[in-house]
């Protein structure tokens, strides 16, 4: 029963679902029919509207073409207006308002570019010709303006303005020495780090104007004209500035004909001029050049090279003439001074004269530095040889220090003022040895060459005692000078002690040779009695009075001669002179006192004793104190 009920229920539901589906299909068919009807009506409407759409599109296109044509005409008209404005400014010229003038040139270039890209316009060719003509005229006026502006502010720098830029230590002294300090190399170590103030070559307010003008000329393709105008104007001014300072262009022949004193002064000035030129003039010129040609580095280098080449050549040619001139010992120190200033300026020269265009100038400066170094080294070698071979006949009659000795020692002292420079030379041209040891070796060789020469000169004396006095004086002078200078540290204590012993040896030899004979005259040796017997037992009995008188006369004559001669000799060093007198007194006075005590009474008991006993021991001591004073004449006084 229950099962039947469920089946009936399901059957009813199935009937209902079938009826619903039949209704949905009917609705769908109706909708499709309606939509089909709409599609037909829309298609008919679109066909009816198409002619209207075509007319509307054509009207819109026409309006767009009209707008474009009007805008193009407006642009063309504005270009003509801008051309008239630019023409007015160009014809007026750049002098009164350079900025506006430059704007007009820039506008002309834009106008030309516009019509070049729109040549389809009927009037394009005419406008282009007119605009190009105006641009050419504008460039010509611009070039003239650059030339006039540069020339009007390019004036030679007065020396006083340059001196004001130097550190105080390098400025000319107040006594009016226009050349400043003559030698600056080794005595002005502070000059490398001192502050320099560059001169104002062109006012700072003018430089931007010149830069703008130069930029326009470069853009116009007038680079060559720009270089020519700039180089001619500034190089002339730079040359004039150096001439006002005192720089001269001298040839090797000019240098050779000059007296040494004149040449030495000119070399001192040249050293000062080089420092001023590089650190002030050339550095200032580089600054001006870089500012005017900012943005055109290659052009800046080219212009700077052309501006400075004449001035640099004028300066370096003098240095080259000195380096190539005949070598002589006195030139060594100025050569070292010149070498020092070139080394001092090397970094700045490399910096200021940068770029490929300045390569030749840099090479010239480096070449001069090397030539000066080479010549200095050769001169140094010449000096050593000249000392040993010096054959001057300058006679030193009194046995004092020979001029060659004082010259060589002073020379060596000066060399030690240049230690740093000499060591640099040894590093450049040496064989790899330590520069200190090389300097010591060279100094020792010079000292030995001097000794060798003095040995030769000492043989000119006929009196062997004077020979040894001469050598004693000169070697003592060498030793004393070394001990009081930096050479002592270089040559060492061994050298000093060895040569002090040589001085003592010559002093001993002098004493032996000069005073041996008179010491024999004041000794009892050789005294005999009238009977031919010898003096014996330290007793004067039996001694011939006549022989004693002759012995006293001999002593007097020998002493008078020694005193007269040796009072004319000279021992210039006070300490050495006193020690030598004392050494003579220590051997002569005891011997004479003993002789006088033993044999004086025998002579005094006879006739005219004063004729034979001329001196007391005190007289001799006083007269010995007159030795080595270099007196022209000297008579013994009782």
Residue pairs with C-beta under 8 A, 6 or more apart in sequence:
76 121
79 111
79 114
79 115
79 127
80 127
82 107
82 110
82 111
83 108
83 111
83 127
83 130
83 131
83 134
85 104
85 107
86 104
86 105
86 107
86 108
86 111
86 134
87 134
89 97
89 100
89 101
89 103
89 104
90 101
90 104
90 105
90 108
90 134
90 137
90 138
90 141
92 101
93 101
93 141
93 145
94 101
94 102
94 141
94 142
94 145
95 145
98 145
98 209
98 212
98 213
99 212
101 138
101 141
101 142
102 212
102 216
104 138
105 135
105 138
105 139
105 142
105 216
108 131
108 134
108 135
108 138
109 135
111 127
111 131
112 128
112 131
112 132
112 135
115 121
115 124
115 127
115 128
115 131
116 128
118 124
119 125
121 127
135 220
139 216
139 217
139 220
139 222
142 213
142 216
142 217
142 220
143 217
143 222
143 225
143 226
143 229
145 213
146 210
146 213
146 214
146 217
146 226
146 229
147 229
147 233
149 206
149 209
149 210
149 213
150 202
150 210
150 229
150 230
150 233
150 234
151 233
153 202
153 203
153 206
154 201
154 202
154 233
154 234
154 237
155 237
156 237
156 240
156 241
156 244
157 199
157 201
157 241
157 244
157 281
158 244
159 178
159 244
159 245
159 246
161 199
162 199
162 241
162 245
162 276
162 280
162 281
163 171
163 172
163 180
164 171
164 197
164 199
165 196
165 197
165 198
165 199
165 280
166 180
166 196
166 275
166 276
166 280
167 190
167 191
167 194
167 195
167 196
169 188
169 190
169 191
169 194
170 180
170 181
170 184
170 188
170 191
170 194
170 272
170 275
171 180
172 178
172 179
172 180
172 181
173 180
173 181
178 246
179 246
179 265
179 268
179 269
179 272
180 269
180 272
180 276
181 188
181 268
181 272
182 265
182 267
182 268
182 269
182 271
182 272
183 268
183 271
183 333
183 334
183 337
184 191
184 271
184 272
184 275
184 337
184 340
184 341
185 271
185 336
185 337
185 338
185 339
185 340
185 341
185 344
185 418
185 421
186 336
186 337
186 340
186 417
186 418
186 420
186 421
187 417
191 275
191 344
192 344
196 279
196 280
196 283
198 280
198 283
198 284
198 287
199 280
199 281
199 284
200 284
201 237
201 284
201 285
201 287
201 288
202 210
202 288
207 288
207 291
207 292
210 292
211 291
211 292
211 293
211 294
214 226
214 230
214 292
214 293
214 296
215 295
215 296
217 223
217 225
217 226
218 226
218 296
218 299
223 299
226 299
227 299
227 302
227 303
227 306
230 292
230 303
230 306
230 307
231 303
231 306
231 307
234 285
234 288
234 289
234 303
234 307
235 306
235 307
235 308
235 309
235 310
235 311
238 281
238 285
238 307
238 308
238 310
238 311
239 310
239 311
239 314
241 281
242 273
242 277
242 281
242 311
242 314
242 315
245 273
245 276
246 269
246 273
247 270
247 273
247 277
247 314
247 315
248 266
248 318
249 314
249 317
249 318
250 266
250 317
250 318
250 321
251 317
251 321
252 320
252 321
252 324
252 325
254 321
255 263
255 318
255 321
255 322
255 325
256 325
256 326
258 266
260 330
263 322
264 330
264 334
266 318
267 322
267 334
267 337
267 338
268 334
268 337
270 315
270 318
270 319
270 338
271 337
271 338
271 341
273 315
274 315
274 319
274 341
274 342
274 345
275 341
275 344
275 345
277 311
277 315
278 345
278 348
278 349
278 352
279 345
279 348
281 311
282 308
282 311
282 312
282 352
282 353
283 348
283 352
285 304
285 307
285 308
286 304
286 352
289 300
289 303
289 304
289 307
290 300
292 300
293 299
293 300
293 303
294 300
297 355
298 355
298 357
300 355
301 354
301 355
301 356
301 357
301 358
302 357
304 353
304 355
304 357
304 358
305 353
305 355
305 357
305 358
305 360
305 361
308 353
308 361
309 360
309 361
312 361
312 364
312 365
313 364
316 364
316 365
316 368
319 338
319 342
319 368
319 372
320 368
320 371
322 331
322 334
322 335
322 338
322 372
323 335
323 338
323 368
323 371
323 372
323 374
323 375
324 371
324 375
325 331
327 375
327 378
327 379
327 382
328 379
328 382
329 379
329 382
329 383
329 386
329 411
331 379
332 376
332 379
332 380
332 383
332 411
333 414
333 418
335 372
335 375
335 376
335 379
336 376
336 418
336 421
336 422
338 372
339 369
339 372
339 373
339 376
339 421
339 425
340 418
340 421
342 365
342 368
342 369
342 372
343 369
343 421
343 424
345 365
346 365
346 366
346 369
349 361
349 362
349 365
350 362
353 361
353 362
353 365
373 425
373 428
373 429
374 429
376 425
377 425
377 429
380 422
380 425
380 442
383 411
383 446
384 442
384 445
384 446
384 449
385 449
387 404
387 408
387 446
387 449
387 450
387 453
388 449
388 450
388 452
388 453
389 453
390 404
390 453
392 403
392 404
394 402
394 403
394 404
395 460
396 402
396 403
396 457
396 470
397 568
398 568
398 569
398 570
398 630
399 461
399 466
399 469
399 470
399 473
399 569
399 570
399 571
400 470
400 473
400 569
400 570
400 571
400 572
400 630
401 473
401 474
401 477
401 572
402 454
402 457
402 470
402 474
404 450
404 453
404 454
404 457
405 450
405 454
405 474
405 477
405 478
406 477
408 446
408 450
409 477
409 478
409 481
411 446
412 443
412 446
412 447
412 481
412 485
412 487
413 481
413 485
413 487
415 422
415 443
416 485
416 486
416 487
416 490
419 439
419 486
422 435
422 439
423 435
423 436
423 438
423 439
424 435
426 433
426 435
426 438
426 439
427 435
430 438
436 490
439 490
440 490
440 491
440 492
443 487
443 490
443 491
444 491
444 495
447 478
447 491
447 495
450 478
451 475
451 478
454 470
454 471
454 474
454 475
455 471
457 470
458 467
458 468
458 470
458 471
459 467
461 467
461 470
463 565
464 513
465 510
465 513
465 514
466 569
468 506
468 507
468 509
468 510
468 513
469 506
469 510
469 569
469 571
471 506
472 503
472 506
472 507
472 510
472 571
472 576
473 570
473 571
473 572
473 573
473 576
475 499
475 502
475 503
475 506
476 503
476 573
476 576
477 572
477 573
478 499
479 496
479 499
479 500
479 503
480 573
481 487
482 488
482 491
482 495
482 496
482 499
483 496
488 496
503 576
507 579
507 580
507 583
510 580
511 580
511 583
511 584
511 587
514 562
514 566
514 584
515 562
515 584
515 587
515 588
517 558
518 555
518 558
518 559
518 562
518 588
519 587
519 588
519 591
520 526
521 551
521 554
521 555
521 558
522 555
522 588
522 591
522 592
522 594
522 595
523 591
523 595
524 535
524 595
524 598
524 599
527 534
527 535
527 543
527 544
527 547
527 548
527 551
527 599
528 534
528 535
528 543
528 544
528 547
529 535
529 542
529 543
529 544
530 544
530 546
531 542
533 542
535 542
535 543
536 542
538 598
540 598
540 599
540 601
540 602
543 599
543 602
545 602
545 603
545 606
548 599
548 602
548 603
548 612
549 603
549 606
549 612
551 599
552 599
552 603
552 612
552 613
552 614
553 612
555 592
555 595
556 612
556 614
556 615
559 615
559 620
559 623
559 636
560 636
563 623
563 626
563 627
563 634
563 636
564 634
564 635
564 636
566 627
566 628
567 626
567 627
567 628
567 629
567 631
567 634
568 630
568 631
568 632
568 633
568 634
569 627
569 628
569 630
570 628
570 629
570 630
571 577
571 580
571 628
577 628
580 627
580 628
581 624
581 625
581 627
581 628
584 624
584 627
585 620
585 621
585 624
588 620
588 624
589 617
589 620
589 621
589 624
592 615
592 617
592 620
593 617
596 613
596 616
596 617
600 613
603 609
603 612
603 613
604 613
614 638
615 623
615 638
619 638
623 636
623 637
626 634
